Amino acid sequence: MKDLILDVDTGVDDALALLFAVRHPELRLRAVTCVAGNAGLGQVVANTLKVLDAAGAPDVPVSAGAERPLIEPARDAGHIHGADGLADLGLPVSARRPAGVPAVDLLRDTILGAPEPVVVVGLAPLTNLALLLRACPEVAGNIERLVLMGGSASIGNATPVAEFNVWHDPEAAAIVMDAGVPVTMYGLDVFYHVSVDAPTCAELLGHDEPGSRLAGLLLRHQIALCGADPRVNGDGLLGDAGAVCAVADPGGLTTERLPVSVELAPGRSRGQTLVDRRVLPGEDAAHGLAGTANGVDVALAVDALRYRKLFLDTLLSGPPA
């Protein structure tokens, strides 16, 4: 059993990740922290509680964190995730209530109180995690690994070179990647490969069980959104859920330990993850201009069918006993 904490900005694919994390038998979801990103903070918290209801989750503590990035204003992704961040599905309001402590406090207490090192999965802008690692560096000793859905070794989506979660708060991403904790970067190089086809989505929609039906609704939204994208071939992206699949089954992911830094300068390259894949040193190193970058396990390939099956088998297993 692996202890898990999710840091989310619950839009559509965060919701799929929450459904999977609650239902996988080898994952124990100990806490969920929320940050502004796909939607505003209050909406993210409300969405998270609704999804935990549909998943049949136990009483998992949920806490609100940063309302905006460290430096810049918040910029949501309503054009992707819907006005409410959750495909405008109109899910019923949850009777659950968030924990009465800030996200950084919940993260600190949960990590330090865990009997074994925990895996922290960041599926959102990394503001909460940066604040935690700066304010409470002692938590690093009880974090097994940070798995981050963010970044790219190739193209971006928020800009031509920057992925949304890193672009939303580049300073936070730079802090987290250089905190001395083992990091896996589940970025856009694998993100677009793990998906569910339309017939399977239709099967999920036919289920009476709330979690399965919610997954079908969310994937239907993804199909409508991404159907013309040649990287997806008319399927619905699992998105963030793939990063949690990689925690449950790391053998489906091919990674390479590479130096990664985050571009912080103003301009269109701001938020780019500079992944150094060179075999030999370049002129920057020869002239003392290379600087240093932390080694990150960068995901470069994924067994998409393996993770698709893992997701569906886990989701259809039903709520935890």
C-alpha positions in Angstrom: 0.0 0.0 0.0 1.4 3.4 -1.0 0.5 6.5 0.8 -0.5 9.3 -1.6 -1.3 13.0 -1.4 -2.8 14.8 -4.4 -2.4 18.6 -5.0 -5.1 19.5 -7.5 -6.9 22.4 -9.3 -9.9 20.2 -10.0 -10.9 20.5 -13.6 -11.9 17.6 -15.8 -8.8 15.4 -15.8 -8.0 16.1 -12.1 -11.4 14.6 -11.4 -10.5 11.5 -13.4 -7.3 11.3 -11.3 -9.2 11.6 -8.1 -11.6 8.8 -9.1 -8.6 6.5 -9.9 -6.7 7.4 -6.7 -9.7 6.6 -4.5 -10.4 3.3 -6.1 -7.0 1.8 -6.7 -6.4 -1.0 -4.1 -2.7 -0.2 -3.6 -3.1 3.5 -3.1 -4.1 5.1 0.2 -5.3 8.7 -0.5 -4.3 10.5 2.7 -5.1 14.1 1.8 -6.1 16.4 -1.1 -5.0 20.0 -1.3 -6.4 22.6 -3.7 -4.9 25.5 -5.6 -6.2 28.0 -8.1 -5.5 26.9 -11.7 -8.1 25.4 -14.0 -10.7 27.3 -11.9 -10.6 29.7 -9.0 -9.8 28.3 -5.6 -13.3 28.2 -4.2 -14.6 26.4 -7.3 -11.7 23.9 -7.2 -12.5 23.0 -3.5 -16.2 22.6 -4.4 -15.3 20.4 -7.4 -13.0 18.2 -5.4 -15.6 17.5 -2.8 -18.2 16.6 -5.4 -15.8 14.2 -7.2 -14.9 12.5 -3.9 -18.7 12.0 -3.4 -19.0 10.3 -6.8 -15.9 8.2 -6.1 -17.4 6.9 -2.9 -14.3 8.1 -1.1 -13.9 7.8 2.7 -13.5 11.0 4.8 -10.4 12.3 3.1 -9.3 15.7 4.4 -9.4 18.4 1.7 -7.9 21.8 2.2 -7.8 25.1 0.3 -4.4 26.6 -0.5 -3.1 29.4 -2.8 -5.6 31.6 -4.5 -3.0 32.9 -7.0 0.6 32.2 -8.2 3.6 33.5 -6.2 4.0 36.6 -8.4 1.5 36.8 -11.2 -2.3 37.0 -11.2 -4.3 33.8 -11.6 -5.4 32.8 -15.1 -8.0 30.0 -15.2 -8.6 27.5 -18.0 -12.4 27.8 -18.3 -12.2 27.7 -22.0 -11.0 24.1 -21.6 -12.7 22.8 -18.5 -16.0 24.8 -18.6 -17.1 27.8 -16.6 -17.2 25.7 -13.4 -14.0 23.9 -14.1 -15.9 20.6 -14.3 -17.4 20.5 -17.7 -20.5 22.4 -16.4 -22.1 19.1 -15.4 -24.1 20.6 -12.6 -23.1 18.0 -10.0 -24.9 18.2 -6.7 -23.3 20.2 -3.9 -21.4 18.0 -1.5 -22.2 17.7 2.2 -18.4 17.3 2.8 -16.6 20.2 4.3 -13.0 21.2 3.8 -10.5 20.8 6.6 -10.2 23.9 8.8 -6.5 24.3 8.1 -4.6 25.8 5.2 -3.2 23.5 2.6 0.4 24.0 3.6 -0.5 22.9 7.2 -2.4 19.9 6.0 0.5 18.9 3.7 3.1 19.3 6.5 1.1 17.4 9.1 0.1 14.6 6.7 3.7 14.1 5.4 5.4 14.3 8.8 2.7 12.1 10.4 2.9 9.3 7.8 4.6 6.1 9.1 6.4 5.7 5.7 7.5 8.2 3.1 4.6 9.4 1.0 4.3 10.1 -2.7 3.0 13.6 -3.4 1.4 14.1 -6.8 1.1 17.6 -8.2 -1.6 17.8 -10.8 -1.8 21.6 -10.8 0.3 24.8 -10.6 2.9 24.1 -8.0 2.2 27.1 -5.7 1.1 25.0 -2.7 4.1 22.7 -3.0 6.6 25.5 -3.4 5.2 27.3 -0.3 5.4 24.0 1.7 9.0 23.2 0.7 10.2 26.7 1.5 8.3 27.1 4.8 8.7 23.5 6.0 11.9 22.0 4.5 11.9 19.2 7.0 9.1 17.5 5.1 11.5 16.5 2.4 12.8 13.6 4.5 9.4 11.9 4.5 8.6 12.4 0.8 9.4 9.4 -1.3 8.9 11.2 -4.6 7.1 14.1 -6.2 5.3 13.2 -9.3 4.4 16.3 -11.3 1.9 16.5 -14.1 3.6 19.4 -15.8 6.3 20.6 -18.2 7.5 19.3 -21.5 10.7 18.2 -23.2 9.2 19.2 -26.5 6.3 21.6 -27.3 3.9 23.4 -25.0 0.2 24.0 -24.8 -0.1 27.3 -22.8 2.5 28.8 -25.2 4.5 27.2 -28.0 7.0 25.9 -25.5 5.3 26.1 -22.0 2.9 23.7 -20.4 0.0 25.2 -18.4 0.8 24.1 -14.9 4.4 25.3 -15.0 3.4 28.4 -17.1 0.8 29.4 -14.5 3.5 29.7 -11.8 7.0 29.3 -13.1 8.7 30.5 -9.9 6.9 27.8 -7.9 7.9 25.1 -10.4 11.5 26.2 -10.2 11.4 26.0 -6.4 9.9 22.5 -6.4 12.2 21.0 -9.0 15.2 22.3 -7.1 14.1 21.3 -3.6 16.3 18.2 -3.4 13.4 15.7 -3.5 13.2 13.0 -6.2 11.0 14.3 -9.0 9.2 12.6 -11.9 8.0 15.0 -14.6 5.0 13.5 -16.3 4.7 16.1 -19.0 3.2 16.7 -22.4 5.5 14.2 -24.0 3.3 11.4 -22.5 0.2 13.3 -21.5 -1.5 13.1 -24.9 -1.0 9.4 -25.4 -3.2 8.0 -22.7 -6.8 8.1 -23.7 -10.2 6.2 -23.8 -12.1 5.6 -27.0 -15.7 6.7 -27.7 -17.3 3.2 -27.4 -15.7 2.7 -24.0 -16.8 6.2 -22.9 -20.4 5.2 -24.0 -20.2 2.1 -21.9 -19.2 4.2 -18.8 -22.1 6.5 -19.5 -24.4 3.5 -19.3 -23.4 2.7 -15.8 -25.7 3.5 -12.8 -22.7 3.6 -10.4 -21.9 7.3 -9.9 -18.1 7.1 -10.3 -18.2 5.2 -13.5 -20.9 7.5 -15.0 -19.0 10.6 -13.9 -15.9 9.3 -15.7 -18.0 8.8 -18.8 -19.4 12.3 -18.7 -15.9 13.7 -18.2 -14.4 11.7 -21.0 -17.3 12.7 -23.3 -16.3 16.3 -22.6 -12.7 15.4 -23.5 -13.8 13.8 -26.7 -15.8 16.8 -27.8 -12.9 19.1 -26.8 -10.0 17.2 -28.4 -11.7 15.2 -31.2 -10.0 17.2 -33.9 -6.5 16.9 -32.3 -4.5 14.4 -34.3 -2.5 13.4 -31.1 -5.7 12.0 -29.6 -7.4 10.4 -32.7 -11.0 11.1 -31.5 -10.4 9.7 -28.0 -10.9 11.3 -24.6 -7.7 12.1 -22.7 -7.1 10.7 -19.3 -4.7 13.6 -18.8 -3.8 14.0 -15.1 -5.1 10.5 -14.3 -2.1 9.1 -16.2 0.3 10.6 -13.7 -1.5 8.7 -10.9 -1.4 5.6 -13.0 2.3 6.0 -13.1 2.4 6.0 -9.3 0.4 2.7 -9.2 2.3 1.1 -12.0 5.7 2.9 -12.7 6.7 0.1 -15.1 4.4 1.6 -17.8 6.5 4.8 -18.0 9.9 5.3 -19.6 11.9 8.0 -17.9 15.4 9.4 -18.3 17.2 11.4 -15.6 18.0 14.7 -17.1 18.8 18.3 -16.0 15.7 20.4 -16.0 15.4 24.1 -15.3 12.4 26.5 -15.6 12.6 29.6 -17.8 11.6 32.6 -15.6 12.3 35.6 -17.9 9.4 37.5 -19.3 8.2 36.7 -22.8 6.7 33.7 -24.7 9.3 31.3 -23.4 8.4 32.0 -19.7 7.4 28.8 -18.0 9.3 26.5 -20.5 10.9 23.5 -18.9 14.4 23.5 -20.3 15.2 19.8 -20.5 18.9 19.2 -21.4 19.0 16.1 -23.6 22.5 16.7 -25.0 25.0 13.9 -24.9 28.0 16.1 -25.0 28.6 19.4 -23.2 27.9 22.5 -25.4 29.4 25.9 -25.8 27.6 27.1 -22.8 29.5 24.6 -20.6 32.8 25.3 -22.3 32.5 29.0 -21.6 31.2 28.7 -18.0 27.6 29.8 -18.9 25.7 26.5 -18.4 24.7 27.0 -14.8 23.3 24.0 -12.9 20.0 22.2 -13.0 18.5 19.5 -10.8 18.3 15.9 -12.2 14.6 15.1 -12.9 13.2 11.8 -14.1 11.5 13.0 -17.3 8.8 10.8 -18.8 9.6 10.4 -22.5 7.4 7.4 -23.4 4.3 5.6 -22.0 2.6 2.3 -22.5 -0.8 3.9 -23.2 -2.8 0.8 -23.5 -1.5 -0.5 -20.2 -2.5 2.7 -18.4 -5.9 2.8 -20.2 -6.6 -0.8 -19.0 -5.3 0.0 -15.5 -7.6 3.1 -15.3 -10.7 1.3 -16.5 -10.2 -1.8 -14.4 -9.6 0.3 -11.3 -12.6 2.6 -11.9 -15.0 -0.2 -12.6 -14.0 -2.0 -9.4 -16.4 0.3 -7.7 -16.0 2.4 -4.5 -13.6 1.3 -1.8 -15.0 -1.1 0.8 
